[in-house]
Every structure is written in C-alpha cells, then in structure tokens.
Amino acid sequence: METIANLVDSGRYAEALRGILKMTGVRPEDQLARETLIVELLQSTGRDREAIARAQTLLNRKFVDPSLAARCLIALGEVDRNAGRTDSAIEFYRRALDEARTASDTRQVCWAELRLFLALAEGPGLETATAYLPAVRRDVSRVGECLITGALHLFVAEIEAQRGLFDNAREHIRIGRSVMLGRRNHWFQGVAALAATCIAFSVSDLGETRDEARRAMRESARSGHAAIRRAAITNLGHVELARGRFVHAERFLERAARLSPPAGMTQAGITDGLAQLSLARGDLAETGRILATARTWTPESPKGSWYYGLWTSVTRAKLLLMQDRPDEAVAMLTTAIVGSRDLADPLLTAVLRLLLVEAETRRGRTASAAAVLAETAPVNWSGTIELLAEFGRVVGTALSADESGDAGRWWFERGGQALASVGNHTALANLVDGYADAIARRTGAPAARHESAGPIGSLPPRPRQVVHRLDACSPLVAASGHDAAVSLERAASLVDSGAYPAVVGREVMNAMLDTRCVSRAALAVARPGHRPEVLTWFGCSWPQARALVARPPRRIDLGTWQEREYSISVATPDEVGRLVTLLALERLVVAARFQHKARTEERERVALWPIDPNPEAEDVIFCSNEMTTLVATARKAAGLTINVLVTGETGTGKEVIARLIHGASPRADRPFVPFNCTAVPRDLVDSQLFGYRRGSFTGATSDRPGIIRAAAGGTLYLDEIGDLGLDVQPKLLRFLESGEIQPLGDSRPQHVEVRIIASTNRNLEQLVSEGLFRADLFYRLNVFPLHLPPLRERREEVPPLAEHFLRRAANDFGKDRLHLAEETMEYLVLYKWPGNVRQLANQMRRLAAMAEPGAVLMPEHLDAAITAGRKTIATERPNLAPTEIVVRLDQPHAALIEHAERAQIRYALARCGGGIEEAAQMLGLSRKGLYLKRQRLGLE
C-alpha cells in the first residue's frame, strides 16, 4: 500500500483521508502532525465542519508548532473563502503567513501567500493583489517546488481571465501544466482544467469548455476534492444551458447544488444558472423565486461577494425588463455599474451598461440611452462573442424603437450570426425573440407576454451552420442594402470582429451578397491535415461550392480560430467596379486582423504577469520572472535593426536568445549564421569573417565570400566575442560603422547589410580597462544589452526544463515512459548547476542513455556531485539508514533491479574505500563480474 505522503503528493486526498483515519500505533510526537494533515484532508474533501472543529482544537493548545498552526489556519481560510466569507479568509491567511515565517517554513509561507493573493483579488481588489504579486513570485522562485510554481501560474491565470486577458491567462495555464509535466497531482490537474474551462467559456468555445469541465470532473473523482467537483459540475450545467439542452443543464445544476454549501462562490454560480434556465424557459415567476434565494448585491456587501453578486444582477435586470419594469432595472443597474468598475471587470461592466441602454430605451428616454451608449463607446465590443451579440441585440432594440427599422434589423442579424457561429442556441433564441418583440412594438401589435407553458426540455434543433438573414423571417422590415449608415456600420463591424474569423466571414459574405460584387462565394473552414468544410455559400449549388473551395480562383484568408483556418473562396469579378468593391472588402479583412492583433498587444501590456508565447525556440521554457522579462525585452529589440550584446555564464542559453530575436524579427526568413570566435585559429579569423580572393595568400585556390557575406540580409551571431583578437577588432569595427568589408586580396570594399548579435561569458568592460578589447568596438556592440541570469537564480525553470530534456533524450534513444521521481527532482532543483542549462540537458541525456525503458529515475542515478550538493531532507519522508534505499514498484522489473544493483555497488565501494577486490568479495562477485556490472551501469 502506498504511504499517506505519496497519496497526498499525488493529490489523492480522499484515499489519504481514509488511510490516515485507519492508521493506528502513531507515535506521540507524530500525533499533532497527523491531526494537522487530517484537518487539511477534511477541508479538501468537503467535510468543513469536522475540519473546523479539529483545527480549533489544535490551535487552542498551549504549545503548537508554528508550521502546523499555519497549515490549520490555511485550511480554515479555505473553508471561509469557499463559503464567500472573503474578509475572514484573508485574516486566516495573514495569521498563517505569520506562523509560517516564525517557523521559517518557506513552503508554507508560499502556500499562505498564494491563497492570500487570490483572496485579495476577490476582496479588497485587484490593485492590492497586484502590489502583492512581486513578493509572492520572489518567494515561490526561492522555494523552487514544481507544485507551488504551477499553482502560482494557475492563480494568476484565474485573475487575468476575470480581467479579460484571455491570451495571457491561457499562457499561464500552459506554463503551469508544463511545470507539472510528468508529475501526477490530481488536485493540480483539476484546478488547471477548471481555469481552462472558464477561459474557454468566456471566448465562446463551448466544445473545449465541455471537454475541460469533464476533465476537471475526472480529476476531482480521483482526488476527492469537493470544491473542484462542484465547480466542474456547475460549469457543465452552464455549457448545456448555452447549447439549449435544458434538461441536461437542470440535472447538472441541481446536482451541484446538492453538493454545495448553502453560500459561497460556487453556490452563487449555481443559483444564477438555475435562474437563467427558468428565464430561458419563460417561467418568470420561478426565475423571481430563485433570485430571491440568491445573495443580493449592494454597495455595503462584503467585497469578496461582489463578483458573483454583480453577475446575478445581470439576470435580475433581464427579468425586470421582461416584466416591463424598466424603472426598477435602471435604478439597480446604475448602482451595479459602480461596483463593477471597482472590480475592474471590463466584460461585466460592458454587459451592465448595455442593459442600462436597453432599460432607458424601454422607458422611452432615448436621449439617456444615447448618452449611456456614447459613454461606453471606447469599449471593445468584440471582447467575446456573447458581448458582440448582446451589443447587436441592444442597439437593434434601440434603433427599432427610434423608427430606424432597417438599421435595427441589421444589428439583430449581426448578433444572430455571431451566436450561430459558436452554437449558443439559448442566447440566439433570446435574440430572435427580441427581434420579434421589436417588430411587434413598432407595428403596434400587442406586446408579447412571457408566460410559462410548462417545463421546456430543450430548444428546437437547429442546423449546424446557418446564415441568419432576419429580413427573410418577416416582411415587416424590408432589406435595403443601400442605406449609407448600414453600410458604414457593416464596415466598422468587420474591423471590430477581427478576433473571430467565423464572424468576419459571415459579415463579408453578407456584404458580398448585398453589393453583388461577386457572382459566387463560399465560406469554408479547415482543420490542420483535413479537407476544407463548406459552411455557407451563394450563387451556386452545393457541389459547385465544394469545387470552388477546392480550387479557388481567388481566396480571402480570414485567420485562425479554435485551431481552424477560415477562408472565403470567390469567383474573380470580370468588371472593374465589382473588382474594386471586392478589393475594398479584402482590405477591411486585413485591417480587422491587424486591429485585433494591436488590441491584444495593448491589453496584454496591463497584465499582472505578462508572458509571451515562444513558438520560435523549441528548447526554451521561460516561467521565471527574470527570463519572462528578458524575453519580452528581446522581442522589442527583434523588430529593430540594432546591435544586441548578450552576456551570461556558459550554458545559460545565449544562442537560444539570439535565435529567438532572429525568429521574431522581419529577417526570420533570411539566414541565421553563427560564428564562434574561439573555434577558429586567430590567424584565420580575418579570412573566415571577411572572405578572400583567389591567390591572396598561399593556399587560397578559390574565392571565398566569408561568414559576413553568407549572412547578408539576415543575422550574424558572433559567439564569444570577448575572445576576438585585437588584430581583427579594427576591421570588425569599420564594418559596424560603415557596413563595408574588404576581403583579403580585394582592391575595393563591398557593402553588406547584416544584423549583428554578439555574446560573451566574459566581462567586456574589464577587458576594455585591461586593454584587451577596444572601447569603441564595445560601445558599438553594446547598443542593446541583455544579461542572462544563471540557472541557479531561476530554479523554478529546472523542473520543466528537466522534463523537456529527458523526454527529448528518451525519444532519441527509443526509451519510452522515463520519469523523474519526486525526490530526484528535489535534488535537481537544489543543485547550483555551474554549467547551467547545458549541464542540465547533458545530465538528462546521460540518465536516459543508462536507464531501462519505463524506469523511474531515482537520486542514485544522478551524478555524485548533484546528490552531494543537497543540504536538506525532504519533508514527510522516512529517515533511511545507509543500508536502506527506497524502491518504486510502479516501474518495469528490469529498471527496479538496475536501481537496486546501482545502489548496492555504490554502497559497497564506499564501504571498502574504493577497493575493488574487497567490494567484489562483499557483494559475492568476482573482480571481473564487478567490473562488467560497473561498466554496464555506467559506474566507471
């Protein structure tokens, strides 16, 4: 049976709790540690009352170890935070932090700080959490534990997602998962899946939302973590609600309600989901009853409950509007907007403002509605699909009431197409109902009364793809296509929708249809490695549309979304007027994609922890504060034609950074030429760099262009520039100043355009003072300096780098399923790595070469220098005698035997002072037998 410590380390809390409660014969000195672990496990598995009782009993003791007290206080803080008592939770976390610091328990210091960071973001506000983040990152970096580092990235991702910075949030989740790659912890994987679920739902990817929520449920079943399970089931309920599957949504939400405490964050989401479900069914009375049980937001409410209380206000406002009570809706929305601004949630604020526009329109106060809309004009309405559709619905409602029927229809149509592209059938049905209501109001028909007609199982089935032309739904509003205002809005909407190629594609198709600039067109989507799928088309039959997409005379690329490439294939117009219109549409598409990229970059600048994805370098994993900042700086230099000097110790990855700069620059498609200044004899450096003409010296039998001309138009990387001889430095300086080189034997200089990136592990300023390096050359090279910190100063990158290099080496040697044991990783994190990343990569390669397939690599497999460098003992692990080892049973038999043999031989050699004869006799082997085993195991 696995030990309790192993179960906890793998995040299997329910099993650990069952095991520890059955445990007997616990030593008195271990009793307090056992009780503390029980408190943590009870809280994790949802048995809050028992956890509180046991924790209070422990904390009331006269003498309690501060480290154990910190763990109890963190558990009590989690209970209060899950119940929505954020202020109380913050107080518990702060007390836990003080106790952990008193005990000098850096691990518990980090956990207390992480929990406090998350609670501060939910309570006092984002500014307080932002100011606290640098200290948290510093302490987490010092500890260098994979689980803590990964948790920090997940917690930052949660906050960034609430702020609408979805790209940055996704990148933090990716890094968090990569940090924990190869390490089994079901709690962590469940939290990561929940964070990914929220992001996917926010960007309207219902398929990924469902997949990640199911993954979170599976991980929660393995871990027994109650909060993860409740949240995953709740999220599945919201997905089914959006898809129009009401029965499934109700089952999920009611199931989550039975598992949830009577108050708290998850319960708020459950209540709001049930209220939205009743509202979608048209049962206003039931919606009101459900909302009456929800926590009502007021400015006096505890700030920790504001977020979910304010989102419930959205549902309340929709109910009031459906009940024709716009005055009450205006009063509630006006105060709610103030609260949303304090939370710094742009999406929530935008939704509340749009509802206020609708409420003012319903009151007949069009001037007030216009004023609110004008105030919110700077908002990017394409932040999410749902926000884009809601904007269309509200503006359409306002224009229809303002006798602008054709323009109003177009706005409804725009929102409907956006929702149809992502399969949000519930919001789409609400939008179509809104359009019908607007027509009824404009024509003087009786206003529709929303009355329950009994439970509705689901919305009517809809086709997978549909173009919503609402002018085809009703003859009451005629489609014009020639109205200048509508045309202008359509052009603006193309630019605004650049984040969503599917929406842009439908807008362009409608614009082509209205302007008749092309006779045939087909919108298609293609997954990588698959044939394109036709979504919509006009002017031809279905087989003709497929043929048009397969061999397009002209194609408009719309971009990639959800790993699918969207494009429009058209028949090229044969009239100049129509061709000019088509070219204008193509320019609008380009502008939309550029606008989206610019807006994304602008939003990411205000991220709590900006992280740029790095597709250019496969061997780069950046998650430390120093390296993410350095990479962001390097990317700024990439687009500029200036000299860059990269400094740092040997093996830190200077060439990797140089290649990253080249890959992110406009020269990415041109050559990257590295030249090591120490790899060539000093008397040949000149000819190698600048080239030579045939006959210029003995042995010059042909012309050689040289390294600089070989890099023309691209990037020349001069490695170890500090070792360049003084005789060559003047010639290199002239090239940097004039861009001209003069090969040996050539009478005329030649101009070469090339970018220079230099690197060195030496102190160039000291070399200048010693007269070994020219000062003017140093200043020419040091235009944009970058210094790479050694690996020992960014220990949080050791786990993901080690896993990456081990996986790559295992693939090279054909050895599958190699894993690093947790204690092995701890040795790697604590080692100082004088050879930096290169040494770590070589160490992983040696381990892979010597290991059996499927082995779990233990500390005994590491070099002696690494194991000797450790000064601490892992917590919650047994103290082993020199004659004892720990053997993992979850590995192949051959790997287990190899592990035991290696440890036994090392012990025998140490015991015998290195004497081969004595060690062989001790092991019962011949001298030759011991030699052969040492050779096979790599113990020479």
Secondary structure, DSSP 8 states (H G I E B T S, - for coil): ---HHHHHHTT-HHHHHHHHHH-----GGGHHHHHHHHHHHHHHTT-HHHHHHHHHHHHTSSS--HHHHHHHHHHHHHHHHHTT-HHHHHHHHHHHHHHHHHTT-HHHHHHHHHHHHHHHHHTT-HHHHHHHHHHHHHHHHHH--HHHHHHHHHHHHHHHHHTT-HHHHHHHHHHHHHHTTT---HHHHHHHHHHHHHHHHHTT-HHHHHHHHHHHHHHHHHH--HHHHHHHHHHHHHHHHHTT-HHHHHHHHHHHHHHS-SSSHHHHHHHHHHHHHHHHHT-HHHHHHHHHHS----TTS-GGGHHHHHHHHHHHHHHHHHTT-HHHHHHHHHHHHHHHHHHT-HHHHHHHHHHHHHHHHHTT-HHHHHHHHHHTTTS-GGGSHHHHHHHHHHHHHHHHHTT-HHHHHHHHHHHHHHHHHHT-HHHHHHHHHHHHHHHHHHHT---------S---------SS----GGGT-TTS---S--HHHHHHHHHHHHHTTT-HHHHHHHHHHHHHHHT--S-EEEEEE-TTS--EEEEEESS-HHHHHHHHHS-SEEEEEEEETTEEEEEEE---SSHHHHHHHHHHHHHHHHHHHHHHHHHHHHHTT-SS------S-TT----SHHHHHHHHHHHHHHTS---EEEEESTTS-HHHHHHHHHHTSTTTTS-EEEEETTSS-HHHHHHHHH-B-TTSSTT--S-B--HHHHTTTSEEEEETGGG--TTTHHHHHHHHHHSEE--BT-SS-EE---EEEEEESS-HHHHHHTTSS-HHHHHHHTTEEEEE--GGG-GGGHHHHHHHHHHHHHHHHT----EE-HHHHHHHHHS--TTHHHHHHHHHHHHHHHS-TT-EE-GGGS-HHHHHT--S--TT-----TT-----SSS-HHHHHHHHHHHHHHHHHHHTTT-HHHHHHHHT--HHHHHHHHHHHT--
